[in-house]
Amino acid sequence: TFNGGDSFADSIAMNLNFEDLARKFLEAKDPLMKLQLATEIRDNIEIVQSSDYVNFLRFFFPVFYNLLRQGEPQLENGPEQKTRNTVLEILHRLPNTDLLRTYSHNLLKLSMYLLEVENEANAVICLRIIVELHKNFRPTLETEVQAFLDIVHKIYSELANTISITFPSPTSEGTPPTDPSVAQAKKAAKATTLVRSTQSFKVLTECPIIVVLLFQLYPHFLPSNIPKFMPRIVNTLSLNAPPHARHTNRAAYEDFIAAQVKTLSFLAYMLRGYAEHLRPYQDSIPKCVIQLLINCPPECATTRKELLIATRHILAHTEFRTG
C-alpha cells in the first residue's frame, strides 16, 4: 500500500502528491510489495483522468519506463513478471489525450523494443499500446512505422524455426523419466516457463491486422513493403505443424492455425489492390487454403468462420479459383 494501510485511491483522496507515490513505488524493494502497488494503480487508473494527469505522467512515466527498459524480461511466471505485465496494462490504459502526446514517441519506442525481448503475454499488450498510439497520435509517429513492419517481417521469416521449437519431435525430448516425481517436476517446470514473444503464435496472430491498419494510416508504406511481405505470407500459409502437434501441444497448435488464418485474411485484403504481386503464387494459394480447411480443428468455430470468409474473398478473384 502507498500510505501505511491506505490504497492508491485513498492516498490520492488524502492529497498525497504523485511525486511521493512514484518515489514509494520506485523504492519498494520487495517484489510482492511492488506488484501490490502496481496492481492498485492499475485498478484505480480512472482516478488519473479526474485528477492531476500532468503530474501523474511527469512522475510515474519515467519510473515505469525505466522498470521496463532497464529491468530483465521474464520467462518465468513470478512476481517480477506479474509486475511488468501490470505496468504494461497501466500504460495501455492511460487516457490518450494531448497530455500523453509528449510521451507518445518514447512509449512507442519502448513498446517496440519490448515486443522483441519480452514474453508472449507482455508482447501482446505492447502490440495493443502500439495500435492505440498510432490511432491517436499520427502522423508524429510515422518515423517508427517501418521499424515495426520490419519486426513483423522478421517474425514471419523465423516461423519455420518457431514451429520446430514449439513442436519438437517426441524422440528429441529424450526418454521419459521413470520416476513419477521427476516426471511431475519436469511437467511443473515446463508449465511455468513463458513463451518468448518472437516465438509466439499469439503475437503473430495479432500482427496482420496491425499491419493493415498501418497501411491504411500511412499508405505510402505499401508499395515498398508489399513485395517483401507477399513471399513470407505465402510461405506462412504453406507451413504445416508436425502430425503429433495437435495431440502433444493442442493449445499451441490451435494458436498456430489461428495465426495462419489471420495471415490468410491479410492476403485477402492485399488482393484488393495488389493482386499482381500474388499472381506468381496463384497455383499454390488454393492448395494452401484447402490444407488450412483440413487442418483447422472443427471446435475452433471462430477461426473456421474467419477462414471461410477469407476464402470467399479470395475466390472472388478469378485467377485464384484454380489450383
Secondary structure, 3 states (H helix, E strand, C coil): CCECCECHHHHHHCCCCHHHHHHHHHHCCCHHHHHHHHHHHHHCCHHHHHCCHHHHHHHHHHHHHHHHHHCCCCCECCHHHHHHHHHHHHHHHCCCCHHHHHHHHHHHHHHHHHHHHCEHHHHHHHHHHHHHHHHHHCCCCHHHHHHHHHHHHHHHHCHHHHHHHHCCCHHHHCCCCCCHHHHHHHHHHHHHECCEHHHCHHHHHHHHHHHHHHHHHCHHHHHHHHHHHHHHHHHHHHCCCCCCHHHHCHHHHHHHHHHHHHHHHHHHHHHHHHHHHCHHHCCHHHHHHHHHHHHCCCCCHHHHHHHHHHHHHHHCCHHHCCC
